[in-house]
Amino acid sequence: MIQYDIIIRPLITEKTSIQKEDHNQLSFEVDRRANRVEIRRAIEKIFDVRVANVRTMQVKGKVKQRGRIEGRRRNWKKAIVNLMPGERIDFFEGV
């Protein structure tokens, strides 16, 4: 797989912002077939940083309902990446 196919998007929420400031952790939505080693290499190559460790989890899609019609959101994989001390990734530079 190509690095840009592994990392789908960064997850930017209030919780991930606190993790980034306090623990130097970043969260990403990643390809469901990617393993920790592939995720680490992709992050290091795309953002030019050093990664301390990677934790992954499978997120189950929620069941949603519109009236009588019931649907389901897709399942996806989440990766929480710890960066080495002194490393940083800024998604919104100068905003």
N, C-alpha and C positions, 0 to 999 in steps of 0.2 A: 504494500500500500504506500501511497505517497503521503508525506507529512500533512499536506493540506486536506487530504481526505480523512485523516484520523481525527484532527481537531475540527469540530463542526462550528462551535461558537463558545465564547466565554459567557459564564453565567454572572450577571451583574444584578445583585439584589442587595437589600440592606444587610442581610446576614453575611453575604460574601464580602461586602465592603469592610465589615468589622473584622472578619477573618484575615483579610488582606493587611489591615493596619496593625492588628494585635499579634498575629502569628505568622505573617509572611506566607499565607496560603492563598492559592487561586483556584477557582472552580471552573471546569469546562464541561460542555457536552461533547462526548466523543463517540466515535463509531462503536457499535455494539460488539464488533468482532475484534477490536484492538485490545492488546494486553498491556500490562504496566510498562514493560520494557519499550514497546513501540510508542506509547504515550510519552514516556520520558524523552526518548530520542526526538520525537516530533516537537515537543516544547523547547528543548534545548536548541534545535536547529532553527525553528521559526523565529523565536524571540531572543536568541543568543544569550541565554542565561544558563546557570547551573542548577540542577534539580536535586534536592536532598532525597525526597521519597514521593511516591504516588500511591494514593488510595483510590479504589474504584468501587462503584456500587451500581446495581441495576435498579432503575426507578420504574415502578409499575405505572402504567397509564391509568388515569382515573376514569370511572364510569360517569358519564354525563347524560342528562335527560332533558329533552325539550318536549314538554307535553307528554304524550304517550310514547314518543320515539326515544329509544335508548341507544346511545352510542358509546364509544370508548376512545380515549386518547391513546396515542401510541406509547409503547414502552421505549425507554431510552437509557443510555449509560452515562453516568456522571463520574468525573475524575477530580479529586482534590489533590493539588500539587503543592508540596512544600518546597520553597526555594531556599537555596543556601543563604546564610547571613551575608548581607551586603548586596544581594541581587534584587532587582526590581523590574516590574513590567507595568508601564503606564498605558492604560487603554484610552484615557481622555487627557492627553497632554495639552495644556494651555487653555482648557475650557473653564 
